[in-house]
Amino acid sequence: MQFSLLTAAFFFVAAMANPLEVRNGAPPAPACANGALFSVAQCCTTIVLGVAALDCVTPPTGTNADNFVDNCILDAGREAGCCVLPILGQDLLCEPAALN
């Protein structure tokens, strides 16, 4: 009986010392957090002077600020951009995501 009680106490302490998930209290920041204007995250082949972006697609995976640029680069070397109005793969008023 004492052995099973000690074993249960050991596993309880081990489970408390190793939580399953790490929580830092804040959700990840969105990739395009520049107010409401430049809020659409896009991976584009070219961003031309902040006015237009060509051959844009939505990011292949999550769009938090930490991995947005990396995900776009992995998607055929595209540039990460925050755009205003996506229309059929062409976006108007885009800026590179690094400027946000």
DRENTOR-325573 format. One record per atom (N, C-alpha, C, O): residue in three letters; x, y, z; residue number from 1. Coordinates in steps of 0.2 Angstrom, whole numbers, plus 5000, padded with zeros to 4 digits. Atoms other than C-alpha are relative to their C-alpha. Example, Ala and Ser with C-alpha at 12.3 -4.5 7.8 and 13.67 -1.06 7.14 Angstrom:
SITE   resn      X      Y      Z   resi
SITE    Ala   5004   4994   5000      1
SITE    Ala   5062   4978   5039      1
SITE    Ala   5004   5006   5000      1
SITE    Ala   5009   5005   5003      1
SITE    Ser   4996   4994   4999      2
SITE    Ser   5068   4995   5036      2
SITE    Ser   4996   5005   5003      2
SITE    Ser   4999   5011   5004      2
END
This chain:
SITE   resn      X      Y      Z   resi
SITE    Met   5004   4994   5000      1
SITE    Met   5000   5000   5000      1
SITE    Met   5004   5006   5000      1
SITE    Met   5003   5011   4996      1
SITE    Gln   4996   4994   5000      2
SITE    Gln   5014   5012   5004      2
SITE    Gln   5004   5001   4994      2
SITE    Gln   5005   5007   4992      2
SITE    Phe   4997   4999   5007      3
SITE    Phe   5023   5008   4988      3
SITE    Phe   4996   5003   4995      3
SITE    Phe   4998   5007   4991      3
SITE    Ser   5005   4997   5005      4
SITE    Ser   5008   5012   4978      4
SITE    Ser   4999   5008   5001      4
SITE    Ser   4998   5012   4996      4
SITE    Leu   5001   4993   4998      5
SITE    Leu   5005   5028   4987      5
SITE    Leu   5006   5004   4998      5
SITE    Leu   5006   5010   4996      5
SITE    Leu   4993   4997   5002      6
SITE    Leu   5024   5033   4985      6
SITE    Leu   5000   5001   4992      6
SITE    Leu   5003   5006   4990      6
SITE    Thr   4999   5000   5008      7
SITE    Thr   5023   5029   4966      7
SITE    Thr   4995   5005   4998      7
SITE    Thr   4997   5009   4993      7
SITE    Ala   5005   4995   5002      8
SITE    Ala   5007   5039   4964      8
SITE    Ala   5002   5007   5001      8
SITE    Ala   5002   5012   4997      8
SITE    Ala   4997   4993   4998      9
SITE    Ala   5015   5054   4973      9
SITE    Ala   5006   5002   4995      9
SITE    Ala   5006   5008   4993      9
SITE    Phe   4994   4999   5005     10
SITE    Phe   5031   5052   4962     10
SITE    Phe   4997   5003   4993     10
SITE    Phe   4999   5008   4990     10
SITE    Phe   5003   4998   5006     11
SITE    Phe   5020   5053   4946     11
SITE    Phe   4997   5006   5000     11
SITE    Phe   4997   5010   4995     11
SITE    Phe   5003   4994   4999     12
SITE    Phe   5010   5067   4952     12
SITE    Phe   5005   5006   5000     12
SITE    Phe   5004   5011   4996     12
SITE    Val   4995   4994   5000     13
SITE    Val   5025   5078   4956     13
SITE    Val   5004   5000   4993     13
SITE    Val   5005   5006   4991     13
SITE    Ala   4997   4999   5007     14
SITE    Ala   5033   5073   4939     14
SITE    Ala   4996   5003   4995     14
SITE    Ala   4998   5007   4991     14
SITE    Ala   5005   4997   5004     15
SITE    Ala   5017   5078   4930     15
SITE    Ala   5000   5007   5001     15
SITE    Ala   4999   5011   4996     15
SITE    Met   5000   4993   4998     16
SITE    Met   5017   5095   4939     16
SITE    Met   5006   5003   4998     16
SITE    Met   5006   5009   4996     16
SITE    Ala   4994   4997   5002     17
SITE    Ala   5035   5098   4935     17
SITE    Ala   5001   5001   4992     17
SITE    Ala   5005   5005   4990     17
SITE    Asn   4999   5000   5007     18
SITE    Asn   5033   5095   4916     18
SITE    Asn   4993   5001   4997     18
SITE    Asn   4990   4996   4995     18
SITE    Pro   5007   4998   5003     19
SITE    Pro   5017   5104   4909     19
SITE    Pro   5000   4998   4993     19
SITE    Pro   5006   4998   4990     19
SITE    Leu   5001   5002   5007     20
SITE    Leu   5011   5099   4892     20
SITE    Leu   5001   5006   4996     20
SITE    Leu   5004   5005   4990     20
SITE    Glu   4999   4994   5005     21
SITE    Glu   5011   5116   4885     21
SITE    Glu   5002   5006   5004     21
SITE    Glu   5001   5007   5010     21
SITE    Val   4997   4994   4997     22
SITE    Val   5020   5132   4889     22
SITE    Val   4995   5006   4998     22
SITE    Val   4994   5007   4992     22
SITE    Arg   5004   4994   5001     23
SITE    Arg   5009   5147   4891     23
SITE    Arg   5003   5006   5002     23
SITE    Arg   5006   5007   5008     23
SITE    Asn   4997   4993   4998     24
SITE    Asn   5016   5165   4891     24
SITE    Asn   4995   5005   5001     24
SITE    Asn   4997   5011   5003     24
SITE    Gly   5006   4995   4999     25
SITE    Gly   4999   5173   4893     25
SITE    Gly   4998   5004   4995     25
SITE    Gly   4993   5008   4995     25
SITE    Ala   5002   4996   5006     26
SITE    Ala   4998   5182   4876     26
SITE    Ala   5000   4995   4994     26
SITE    Ala   5004   4991   4993     26
SITE    Pro   5000   5003   5006     27
SITE    Pro   4992   5175   4860     27
SITE    Pro   5005   5003   4995     27
SITE    Pro   5008   5008   4996     27
SITE    Pro   4995   4997   5005     28
SITE    Pro   5004   5177   4845     28
SITE    Pro   4998   5006   4996     28
SITE    Pro   4992   5006   4995     28
SITE    Ala   5002   4993   5003     29
SITE    Ala   5004   5194   4837     29
SITE    Ala   4998   4998   4992     29
SITE    Ala   5002   4994   4989     29
SITE    Pro   5002   5001   5007     30
SITE    Pro   4995   5194   4820     30
SITE    Pro   5006   5003   4995     30
SITE    Pro   5010   5007   4997     30
SITE    Ala   4994   4998   5004     31
SITE    Ala   5007   5196   4805     31
SITE    Ala   4999   5007   4997     31
SITE    Ala   5004   5011   4997     31
SITE    Cys   5001   4993   5003     32
SITE    Cys   4999   5212   4798     32
SITE    Cys   4996   5004   5005     32
SITE    Cys   4989   5004   5005     32
SITE    Ala   5004   4997   4994     33
SITE    Ala   4994   5222   4814     33
SITE    Ala   5001   5008   4999     33
SITE    Ala   5001   5011   5004     33
SITE    Asn   5000   4993   5001     34
SITE    Asn   4995   5239   4806     34
SITE    Asn   4993   5003   4999     34
SITE    Asn   4991   5006   4994     34
SITE    Gly   5007   4998   5000     35
SITE    Gly   4977   5244   4810     35
SITE    Gly   4996   4997   4995     35
SITE    Gly   4997   4991   4994     35
SITE    Ala   5005   5003   5005     36
SITE    Ala   4963   5241   4798     36
SITE    Ala   5002   5000   4993     36
SITE    Ala   4999   4997   4989     36
SITE    Leu   4999   4999   5007     37
SITE    Leu   4971   5247   4782     37
SITE    Leu   5004   4994   4997     37
SITE    Leu   5002   4991   4992     37
SITE    Phe   4995   5005   5003     38
SITE    Phe   4986   5235   4778     38
SITE    Phe   4999   4994   5005     38
SITE    Phe   5004   4992   5008     38
SITE    Ser   5001   5005   4995     39
SITE    Ser   4978   5220   4787     39
SITE    Ser   4999   4993   4996     39
SITE    Ser   4999   4988   5000     39
SITE    Val   5000   5007   5004     40
SITE    Val   4978   5206   4773     40
SITE    Val   5007   4998   4999     40
SITE    Val   5010   5000   4995     40
SITE    Ala   4993   5003   5001     41
SITE    Ala   4993   5195   4774     41
SITE    Ala   5000   4996   4994     41
SITE    Ala   4995   4992   4992     41
SITE    Gln   4999   5003   5007     42
SITE    Gln   4999   5189   4757     42
SITE    Gln   5007   4999   4999     42
SITE    Gln   5011   5002   5001     42
SITE    Cys   4993   5002   5003     43
SITE    Cys   5014   5180   4749     43
SITE    Cys   5000   5002   4993     43
SITE    Cys   4996   4999   4989     43
SITE    Cys   5000   4998   5007     44
SITE    Cys   5018   5189   4733     44
SITE    Cys   5006   4999   4997     44
SITE    Cys   5012   4999   5000     44
SITE    Thr   4994   5000   5004     45
SITE    Thr   5030   5187   4719     45
SITE    Thr   5004   5006   5000     45
SITE    Thr   5010   5006   5001     45
SITE    Thr   4997   4994   5000     46
SITE    Thr   5034   5205   4718     46
SITE    Thr   4995   5006   5003     46
SITE    Thr   4989   5006   5002     46
SITE    Ile   5003   4994   4997     47
SITE    Ile   5029   5221   4728     47
SITE    Ile   5003   5006   4996     47
SITE    Ile   5009   5007   4997     47
SITE    Val   4998   4995   5004     48
SITE    Val   5030   5236   4716     48
SITE    Val   4999   5007   5004     48
SITE    Val   4993   5009   5004     48
SITE    Leu   5000   4994   4997     49
SITE    Leu   5034   5252   4726     49
SITE    Leu   4994   5001   5005     49
SITE    Leu   4992   5007   5006     49
SITE    Gly   5005   4999   4995     50
SITE    Gly   5021   5249   4739     50
SITE    Gly   4993   5001   4997     50
SITE    Gly   4988   5002   5001     50
SITE    Val   5006   4998   5003     51
SITE    Val   5007   5252   4726     51
SITE    Val   4996   4994   4998     51
SITE    Val   4990   4993   4999     51
SITE    Ala   5003   5006   5002     52
SITE    Ala   5004   5235   4719     52
SITE    Ala   5004   4994   5001     52
SITE    Ala   5010   4995   5002     52
SITE    Ala   4996   5006   4999     53
SITE    Ala   5009   5217   4722     53
SITE    Ala   4997   4995   4995     53
SITE    Ala   4991   4995   4993     53
SITE    Leu   5002   5004   5006     54
SITE    Leu   5009   5204   4708     54
SITE    Leu   5000   4992   5003     54
SITE    Leu   5004   4990   5007     54
SITE    Asp   5000   5007   4999     55
SITE    Asp   5005   5185   4709     55
SITE    Asp   5000   4998   5007     55
SITE    Asp   5004   4995   5010     55
SITE    Cys   5000   5001   4993     56
SITE    Cys   4999   5185   4727     56
SITE    Cys   4995   4994   5002     56
SITE    Cys   4991   4992   4998     56
SITE    Val   5004   5005   4997     57
SITE    Val   4992   5170   4737     57
SITE    Val   5000   5001   5008     57
SITE    Val   5004   5004   5011     57
SITE    Thr   5000   5000   4993     58
SITE    Thr   4987   5168   4755     58
SITE    Thr   5005   4996   5003     58
SITE    Thr   5007   4991   4999     58
SITE    Pro   4994   5004   4997     59
SITE    Pro   5001   5161   4766     59
SITE    Pro   4998   4993   5001     59
SITE    Pro   4992   4991   5003     59
SITE    Pro   5001   5007   5000     60
SITE    Pro   5002   5142   4766     60
SITE    Pro   4998   4998   5007     60
SITE    Pro   4994   4993   5008     60
SITE    Thr   5001   5002   4993     61
SITE    Thr   5001   5141   4785     61
SITE    Thr   4998   5006   5004     61
SITE    Thr   4997   5011   5002     61
SITE    Gly   5002   4994   4996     62
SITE    Gly   4998   5152   4800     62
SITE    Gly   5003   5006   4999     62
SITE    Gly   5009   5007   4996     62
SITE    Thr   4998   4994   5002     63
SITE    Thr   5000   5170   4799     63
SITE    Thr   5002   5004   5006     63
SITE    Thr   5000   5010   5006     63
SITE    Asn   4998   4996   4995     64
SITE    Asn   5007   5176   4815     64
SITE    Asn   5007   5003   4999     64
SITE    Asn   5010   5001   4994     64
SITE    Ala   4994   4996   5001     65
SITE    Ala   5022   5188   4816     65
SITE    Ala   5006   4996   5000     65
SITE    Ala   5011   4998   4996     65
SITE    Asp   4993   5004   4999     66
SITE    Asp   5035   5175   4820     66
SITE    Asp   5001   4996   4994     66
SITE    Asp   5007   4996   4992     66
SITE    Asn   4998   5004   5006     67
SITE    Asn   5033   5164   4805     67
SITE    Asn   4997   5002   4993     67
SITE    Asn   4998   4998   4988     67
SITE    Phe   5003   4998   5007     68
SITE    Phe   5024   5174   4791     68
SITE    Phe   5005   5001   4995     68
SITE    Phe   5004   4998   4989     68
SITE    Val   4995   4998   5005     69
SITE    Val   5040   5180   4782     69
SITE    Val   5003   4993   4998     69
SITE    Val   5004   4992   4992     69
SITE    Asp   4997   5006   5002     70
SITE    Asp   5048   5163   4783     70
SITE    Asp   4995   4995   4996     70
SITE    Asp   4998   4992   4991     70
SITE    Asn   5005   5004   5004     71
SITE    Asn   5032   5154   4777     71
SITE    Asn   5000   5002   4993     71
SITE    Asn   4999   4998   4988     71
SITE    Cys   5000   4998   5006     72
SITE    Cys   5032   5165   4762     72
SITE    Cys   5006   4999   4996     72
SITE    Cys   5006   4997   4990     72
SITE    Ile   4994   5001   5003     73
SITE    Ile   5050   5163   4758     73
SITE    Ile   5000   4992   4998     73
SITE    Ile   5002   4991   4992     73
SITE    Leu   5001   5007   5002     74
SITE    Leu   5047   5144   4758     74
SITE    Leu   4995   4998   4995     74
SITE    Leu   4996   4993   4992     74
SITE    Asp   5004   5001   5006     75
SITE    Asp   5033   5146   4746     75
SITE    Asp   5002   5003   4994     75
SITE    Asp   5000   5008   4992     75
SITE    Ala   4997   4998   5007     76
SITE    Ala   5043   5148   4730     76
SITE    Ala   5003   5007   5001     76
SITE    Ala   5003   5010   4996     76
SITE    Gly   4996   4994   4999     77
SITE    Gly   5053   5162   4737     77
SITE    Gly   4996   5007   4999     77
SITE    Gly   4998   5012   4997     77
SITE    Arg   5005   4994   5001     78
SITE    Arg   5038   5175   4738     78
SITE    Arg   5002   5005   5006     78
SITE    Arg   5005   5003   5011     78
SITE    Glu   4999   4995   4995     79
SITE    Glu   5039   5191   4748     79
SITE    Glu   4994   5000   5004     79
SITE    Glu   4988   5000   5002     79
SITE    Ala   5006   4999   4996     80
SITE    Ala   5028   5193   4763     80
SITE    Ala   4998   5007   5000     80
SITE    Ala   5002   5012   5001     80
SITE    Gly   5002   4993   5000     81
SITE    Gly   5017   5208   4762     81
SITE    Gly   4993   5001   5003     81
SITE    Gly   4989   4996   5004     81
SITE    Cys   5007   4998   4996     82
SITE    Cys   5002   5217   4771     82
SITE    Cys   4997   5004   4995     82
SITE    Cys   4999   5010   4993     82
SITE    Cys   5003   4996   5005     83
SITE    Cys   4990   5223   4758     83
SITE    Cys   4993   5002   5002     83
SITE    Cys   4990   5000   5008     83
SITE    Val   5007   4997   4998     84
SITE    Val   4973   5232   4758     84
SITE    Val   4995   4996   4996     84
SITE    Val   4990   4994   4999     84
SITE    Leu   5006   5002   5004     85
SITE    Leu   4963   5225   4743     85
SITE    Leu   5003   4994   4996     85
SITE    Leu   5005   4996   4990     85
SITE    Pro   4998   5005   5004     86
SITE    Pro   4967   5208   4736     86
SITE    Pro   4994   4998   4995     86
SITE    Pro   4988   4997   4997     86
SITE    Ile   5005   5001   5005     87
SITE    Ile   4958   5205   4719     87
SITE    Ile   5004   4995   4995     87
SITE    Ile   5008   4997   4991     87
SITE    Leu   4997   5005   5005     88
SITE    Leu   4962   5189   4709     88
SITE    Leu   5007   4999   4999     88
SITE    Leu   5010   4999   4994     88
SITE    Gly   4993   5001   5000     89
SITE    Gly   4980   5187   4714     89
SITE    Gly   5004   5006   4999     89
SITE    Gly   5010   5006   5000     89
SITE    Gln   4997   4993   5001     90
SITE    Gln   4984   5206   4711     90
SITE    Gln   4998   5004   5006     90
SITE    Gln   4992   5004   5007     90
SITE    Asp   5002   4996   4994     91
SITE    Asp   4984   5217   4727     91
SITE    Asp   5002   5007   4999     91
SITE    Asp   5007   5008   4996     91
SITE    Leu   4999   4993   5000     92
SITE    Leu   4983   5235   4728     92
SITE    Leu   5002   5003   5007     92
SITE    Leu   5000   5000   5012     92
SITE    Leu   4997   4997   4994     93
SITE    Leu   4992   5246   4741     93
SITE    Leu   5003   4994   5005     93
SITE    Leu   5000   4992   5010     93
SITE    Cys   4997   5005   4996     94
SITE    Cys   5004   5233   4749     94
SITE    Cys   5007   5003   5002     94
SITE    Cys   5010   5007   4999     94
SITE    Glu   4994   4999   4997     95
SITE    Glu   5019   5235   4760     95
SITE    Glu   5004   4994   5002     95
SITE    Glu   5000   4989   5004     95
SITE    Pro   4997   5006   4998     96
SITE    Pro   5032   5223   4764     96
SITE    Pro   4999   4999   5008     96
SITE    Pro   4998   5003   5012     96
SITE    Ala   5002   5001   4993     97
SITE    Ala   5028   5214   4781     97
SITE    Ala   5006   5002   5005     97
SITE    Ala   5004   5003   5011     97
SITE    Ala   4995   4998   4996     98
SITE    Ala   5045   5219   4788     98
SITE    Ala   4999   5007   5003     98
SITE    Ala   5002   5009   5008     98
SITE    Leu   5001   4993   4998     99
SITE    Leu   5039   5237   4789     99
SITE    Leu   4995   5001   5005     99
SITE    Leu   4994   5006   5008     99
SITE    Asn   5005   5000   4995    100
SITE    Asn   5025   5233   4801    100
SITE    Asn   5002   5000   5007    100
SITE    Asn   4999   5000   5012    100
END
